[in-house]
């Protein structure tokens, strides 16, 4: 199994690479890619903390009942945020199938020269 990128810089670099391969990357998206990368890094840290903490799904309350642990709630919210951002960046199949990729503009000179070849 391939190692999952878990640092913000690696996640950002891989996200840009993936978007370029999909034809959806624009330099103007770097700020939102930065936020997405930060959220992903937070999620991977939360998962590690959850596993290191014995994967405790529920914790007792002061009244003796059980409630969802804070780390599980955090992971759930981060997953939702990751899905939202990955939709905006066209990184998942559903959002990508609805995306129209613009062809890069050819220069006038390239257009004229292509008619001779």
N, C-alpha and C positions, 0 to 999 in steps of 0.2 A: 504494500500500500504506500502511495506517495505521501511524503511529509506535507502537512498542511502549513501554509504560511500563517504565522500568528503575530508578527510584528507589524506595526502600522506602515512602516516604509515598504516592507515586502508586499503587504496586501495592496498598497497603493500602486506599486510598480506592476504587480500581476493584474490588477484591475485595468490599468491603462493598456497593458499588453492585450488583454482579452477584448477590451472595447475596440482597439485598433483592428484586431482580427475580425471582429463583427462589423466593422465599418461604422461604428457609432461614436468614436472618440472625437472630441473637439477640445482644444486647449481651454476654452471657456468653462469646461466642466470640472477643471482641476479642484476648485473649492469644494464642490459637492463630493467629489471623489475622496478628498481629504477627510471630510466628515464621515463618509461611508467607511473608510479605512479605520478611522478611530473607533467607530461603533463595533466593527468586526473584531478589532483588537480587544476591546472591553468584553465582548462576548466570549472570546477564547480564554481570557483570564477568569471570567466568571465560571466557565465550565471546569477549568482546572481547579479553582477553589472548591467547587461543588464536589468534584471527585476526591480531592485531597481531604475534604471534610467528611468523608464517609457517605456521600450521596444522600444526605438527609432531606427527604421531600417535605416532611412535616415537623413542626416543633410544637411543644406544649405551650398553651397560654397560661396566664395567671389564674384562670378559672378552672384549669384542668382539662379543657378541651384541646383539640389539635387545630393548627392552622398551617397553611402553606409557608414554607421557609422563605426568608427574604431573598436568598440566593436564587431560588426557583422562580420567584416573581421577577427578579431582575433579568434572569435568562429569558423568560417569556417575553418581556418587554423589548429586550435587545433583539430577539428573533423578529418581532414585528417591525422594529425599526430597520433591520437589515433587509427584510422583504420590501418595505416601502422604498428604501434607497436603491435597492437592486432593480426595482421596477423603473424608477426614474432614470437610471443609468442603462436600461435595456440589457441587463445582465442575466435575465432568466428567460426561459423559452416563451412564456406567455407574453411578456412585454416585448420581446424581440420579434415575435411574429407579426406584431402590429406596427413595427417601426419601418419607416421608409428611409432608406439610406440614400443620401444625396451623392451623386457622382461628383468628383472634384471638377472644378471648372478648368477647361482647357484654354490655353492662351490662343489668341488669334493666329499667331505665328505657327503654333503647333497644329492648329486646325488646317491652315493652308498647306503646311508641309505634309500632313497626313494624306492629302489628296494626290500627292505626287508619288506615293509609295504604294 
